[in-house]
């Protein structure tokens, strides 16, 4: 099975990094989250309800819709915040990439650990620019808003191709497909990683791989 | 065709499509209410949340949608459309977007109705939630209030996109294949948001009397005509103040209203584009038709205003408008030119190459040049307020208007100066023959009819002729008169010596 890979690229000002990443990651997760499964007898299940929430960005002229789940929001914000800090500490160039990877777990026999097989990877490349004056910042605010709108349309277009999605699992398999740790929603298993490119942009001198969801822990 | 589909599946599919249509309308209208939407996730299914999404049902909207559907389902050739329009407090209105739920004949026989189709419809609804915040009407709807309101209209049948103006864009939200056809959800939105007022037409001959009737009947009443829109302001039914605008459809056809905070001379068509065109460079400066990156902010300062975003890269808004007369930048050019011409005259002959910045500005501004006021044919010397105008030769009319050549208040010159002028006058006459008048040619313009360019212009003004008044004055008097009047003149001059000193200082 091939892993679907999509790349989105944005150019933002430093203070816009967080909201731009949140906008895109939440938009993707909105489509890749379902309600909580409640398994009943005889292999049937019912699905909970996913609520949605409009979020107005402060530094970008943009509003995005996210899943109405504070837990999920916290997790995403934490990841984005780490990415933003790494980006600002890295150097003057301000280029980096944050990746949202959806995967399935495949249980292996002992002593081998479970395998994580990605089936969809979204890579968001970020280019941070510095602006000289307020007028440019105002223009950037609006332009980035429009660009994010375009990216949302791209995301929606990819998702609505209705390509491979993991099969709906049985009760015993649900943790191999979905992240069941949240109380109110159930996204597909995912992990967020990021990379900061150095000023040369040619090689990755600093690679930080942080597993937000520690799925490899035994 | 449906033989493969079990009756239960067919029934389920119909139900899914019906409720999908109703939920689609709810999402769209709620996204245009002007408020942020927030619904709660619930881990326990309530059974009433279709497609596992918490989407509230506004009763009036459901009613309108059901009324439009009239028991039918979206099918091939029968699309369900939600039209979003804007109506100002003055009664002008404009269609902003049309959301279309269509069905085409491409069937996916193998798909499982109760599971795959349902889940995909759920994903499509989520996509609709996301896309409704992205189209331009969203920002407008968030700012609706006293100055304008957003209205919706649901209709069933053929899709009508003519009201969206030229250059409307389409975004496809998504498709879901079903055994009976493919459900497609898309949005066509207006990009041309500048429109001119039709008020002048209304006063002369109202197309349809604009009914200022803000108190509409409750929705259950069947008196409202089908082409009226509903306001996207959800209130309890008895408090509705919908904009009844029976004249909307017709008035849109007649003409349009301009929304702009810029002065009228700087109006230009705005174009919003969500396609990825090659707009990222400074090439935007050269787009005469408008600013592709325009963002709409309506209703801020009162009245619906179309506030153009600052043109990209900090360029001055004036410069992006071609052929704008009397823009401030062009008056700045005037001063620059007159100063530079003066400098050249002082320095004598000098070859001047056309200044590149000035030439580039010529592409942007087109106005009457500094040295030209009127065509010479229209000038009679007597009509000019000039000293010695009666003596002005015809051929030097344009020069007469030139404040550089003809200072308005030239004091009488002392005789030594006169003598020098006289000697130059004879040369000047020869020079006058070489002098080619720049008759009513705009400065800095590229005139395709005549090969007059900036370089030629400068060269010609390298050798300005003598002050016409002085040379004429001299020629009109004989030397004898001069000598006779000399003592008296000297007395006058000595009296006013301070004035002359100041004048001489000024010349230096």
Interface residues (C-beta under 8 A of the other chain):
Chain A: X27 X30 X31 X34 X35 X36 X38 X46 X47 X48 X49 X50 X51 X52 X53 X54 X56 X61 X63 X64 X65 X67 X68 X69 X135 X136 X138 X139 X142 X143 X145 X146 X149 X150 X152 X153 X155 X156 X157 X159 X160 X162 X168 X183 X184 X185
Chain B: X36 X37 X38 X39 X40 X41 X42 X43 X44 X45 X46 X49 X52 X53 X54 X115 X120 X122 X123 X124 X126 X127 X129 X130 X131 X133 X134 X138 X139 X142 X171 X172 X173 X174 X175 X176 X177 X274 X276 X293 X295 X309 X310 X312 X313 X314
